[in-house]
Amino acid sequence: MAKTTDRVALNDWYVIGQISDTVIGEYRRTSLLGQAIASIRDDTGSIQVVEVSETGEYVKILPVIERYGHTWTTLGKPQKEILEIPEYDDPDRRVTLVGSVTVRASGLRIVENFLDLGHFPYVHPGVLGSEPRTEVAGYRAEIREDVDEVWATDITFHQDRAMLSATTAQDVHYLYRVHSPFVTNLYKTCPEKPDVWDVVGLFVQPLEETLCNVYAFMLVVDTQNTDVDLLHFQQLIFLQDRRILENQLPSGLPLDPTVEISIAPDVTSVQYRRWLKRRGLLFGTYQGDLP
């Protein structure tokens, strides 16, 4: 696939791997938005990222930011800074980088699935929900013009095991934030310390229109479980999601509201799609009629 010409997609920051993935003296090849790229750590310890031509030549040095344990780059000129996550520097929190999972789906589908409360009891039974408690109570979702983000607030959902540290089922409070089309995080009730939020998020690397690497992270207060336990818990949840994502049709995300019918719990999805359409994003969307 050739590099996209979608300027909206190009002018953004993307994670292309964990910082630890790039080592001194060895190019790590990957792709972004259909463009082959490579990263390498130089003798000073800094990471460089370059575009790779069809003949394998390193032709253009790209901007790089190392933040939140991940390497970020862009193929264009971003209009927004990388999101701020102050919880990442909270000394009381455990930082768990979940690593990469490759998914054959649009990155926009992946983000939308992350925002979807309704699938919890059916895709993650016994953990994020269970039947017959499937109702999603009313909540608020909006495009926040001051920060150009999608937020969903006032959410409560009953979960069997909200996080690995949970010892009982409970009503869990949620807040979702979508910073850019391929970057999102959520804040939810911390079982061990209910006066703070646990934070979980996704950094999606769109390799192609319907092929992505997904990097998840967790910032939690948990004194009971090991790093490996936390890693396996989050990987289990996402691998359950991957089965659904890779079988959705159409693969791209439709922005035309007549292609897929929304129901009441989908208000965050409706605002997300409206926000993407207003931005003029095409990469990863579905442009046809009903499949």
Buried (B, 14 or more C-beta within 10 A) or exposed (E): EEBBEBEBBBBBBBBBBBBEBBEEEEBBEBBBBBBBBBBBBEEEEEBBBBBBEEEEEBEEEBEBBEBBBBBBBBBBEBEBEBBEBEBBEBEEBBBBBBBBBEBBBBBBBBBBBBBBBBBBBBBBEEBBBBEEBBEBEEBEBBBEEEEBBBBBBEBBBBBBBBBBBBEEBBEBBBBBBBBBBBBBBBBBBBBBBEEBBBBBBBBBBBBBBBBBBBBBBBBBBBEEBEEEEBBBBBBEBBEBBBEBBEEBEBBBBBBBEEBBEEEEBBBBBBBBBBBBBEBEBBBBBBEEEEE
